[in-house]
Amino acid sequence: MLRRFWKSVLAVTLLGLAAGVALCLLITPSYKAETSLFLNLRRDSHADDLAEGSKYVVEQMGAFAQVTRSPLVLEPVIEDLGLETTAADLASRVSVTVPVSTSIVHIAVLDTEAERASATSDAIAGTLVDVIGAISPRDTTGRPVIEATITSPAPAPVVRAVPDVTQILILCSLLGLLLAVGQALVRHLVDRGIRDEYDIAHAARASRGDRTARTAG
């Protein structure tokens, strides 16, 4: 079947690959920059409160992750960097991850410009440090019990995060191949006539087989 329709199979597969190339060209390239922070109890906390306090910090990580994408953090960043966007739009390009049972926050920003992605990610982290200090519970002296430190500033990314050209081309090529095999199968089932030398050879073998069976009978 595939030998008979190899030209159409190849053509449809190449069309799938071409569609993948076109899709990559249509998608606006974006870069992703990531900044990491570490949250802990203030260094002068009492040793006997350290274990309980560390557990408390971990329990608050989900809330701090939500605050990261809020206007409380993003609006000052937009103003400081002079970004022409809104807090809602920026939030849609910001992802925040917290590894399970840790007090580490990873902030990632997607942007069409690599340098701006890095600057925005670091600015969000810096603003989050200030916000955590402002909303953290106070000790008896009035100081925040939780402090945040930027452990890994965002380097300017050199590789585009979007689109993933390799993945898109592979998926589109596979889709094209599936469609190609499908159309070849349909044509094979619908068209039973003799169309080329492969069909002639197949018909000849079948005819010889029939004659042999009748002679043996």
N, C-alpha and C positions, 0 to 999 in steps of 0.2 A: 504493500500500500504506500509506504513512504517513498519507495523508489519511483513509483508512478507519479506521485504528486510532489516530488522533492523541490521543484521550482517554486510552487505556491507556498510550501512549508517554509522555505528559506525567505521568500518575499515577506510573508506575514511576520516572521520572527524579526526580520530587519526593521519592519514597520514598528514593532514594539520597542525595539532599541531606539529608533528615531524619535518615537513619542517620549521616551525617557530623556533623551537629550533636550528636546523642546521644553519639557517640564522643568528641567534644571535651569534652562535659560530664562524661563518665566518667573521662577521663584527668586525673590529678592535675597541676596546673600546676607547672612547674619553671623555675627561672631559672639562667642560666649566667654565672659570673664567671671572668675569665681574668687570670692574673698572668704576667709575663714576666721571665726571668732571663738574664743574660749571664755566661758562664764564660770565664775567660782565665787566662793565667799571672800570677803575682804581679807587681806593677808594678816591683819592683826586680830582675827577672830580667835576665840578661845579654843584650845585643842579639844576639850571635851565636847564642844558643839560642832566640831568639824564634820564628823560622820553624819550626824543628823542634818546639818546644814547642807552638805553636799547632796544628800538625797532630796532635800527641798529644792535645790537648784535644778536638778534633773527633772523634777516634777513640774517645774515652771517653764520648761523649754518649749512646750507646745504653744503656750501663751506668747512667749517672746517671738516665736516663728511667725505667728499671726500678726503681731505688732509690726514686724519688719516690712510687711506689704501694705501697711495702713498709711493713710494720709499724714498721720502724726510723724512718720519717718520720711515718707517720700516727698511731701511738699517742700520741706526745707532743702532737700537734695535738688529738686527741680529749680528752686530759686537760686541756690548757690552756684549751680553749674550753668544756669541760664538755658535750661532745656525747653524746647518748644513742644511740650506735651502736658498731659494731665496726670494726676496721681493714679487714676483708674487705668489709663493706658500704660503707664510705667509698670504698674502692678502686674499687668498681663504679661510683661516681659521679664518679670522677676520670679525666680523660684528659690524656695528656702527649704533646705533639708537638715534634719537633725538625726544623726545616727542613734540607734536605739540605746537607751540607758547611758547616754553621754551628755555632757554639757557643752557640746561643740555645735556651732551653727555654720552652715555653708550657704553663702548667698551667691547666686548666679544671675547674671544679667545678659540678656540678648540685645544686640544692637547692630545696626547696619555698618557702624564704624568701630573698628577694633579698639582704638584709643578711648573712644567715648564709653564703650562697654566697660573697660577697665576702670576709668574714672568714676563712672556711675556706681559700679559695684563697691569700690572703696568708699565712696561718699555715703552710700547707704549704710555700710558697716560702721563708719565713723559716727553717723547720726544715731544709729541704733545704740552705740556705746553710751551716748549722752542720754538717750531716752531711757535706757535701762537704769542709769544712775538716778534719773528723775522719778521713775515710778517704782523703784525697788523699795521694799520695806526698810524702815530706819531702825538703827540700834538706839541704845539709851542716850547716845551722844548726838543723835540726829543725822548720822551718816548712813548712806545706803549699805545694806549688808551684802549686796551682790554687785560685783564689778565685772565688766566685760573687757577683753583685750583682743585686739586684732593680731592673730598669730600668723596669718598668711595673706598679705596684700595680693591683689589681682594683677598678674602680669598682663601686658597687652597680648591678646591671642593672635597667633599668626595663621591658624588654620580655621577655615569657615566651619561653623557648627551646622548651619543650614544654608543650602540643602546638602544632604549627604549624597554626593554624586554617585559614589560607588554603589550604595544600597539602592538608589533609585534606578540606576541602569540595570542592575542585576534583576530587580523585581520586574521591571518593564520587559526585559528580554525574556524572562521566564513566562510572563503573561502572554507575550507574543508567541512563544513556542507552544504553549497550551492551546491558544486559539488556532495556531497553524495546524497542529495535530488534529484538533477537533474538526476543522473544516475539511481536512483530508479524509478523515473517517466518514464524515457525512457524504462527501462526494463518492467515496468508495462504495458506500452502502446504496446510494441512489443510482449511480451509473454502473451498470453491470456489463455494458457493451465492450467490445474489443477496441481499444483506442491506440495502443502502441505495441512495440516489440515485446514488452514484458507480458502483456495480455496474450499475445500470440503464443509466446513460449509456454505460458501457463495453460492455455487452452490445448496446446499440442500435448503437453504432459498428461493433462486430464483425459484427452481422447485416447492416448496410448494405454492409460490405465484402464479405461473402460473396455477397450478391445481385449486386453490381457485377461480381464475378469470374465468376459463372455467366453473367450476361448477355453479358459480353465473350467468354466461351468459346462 
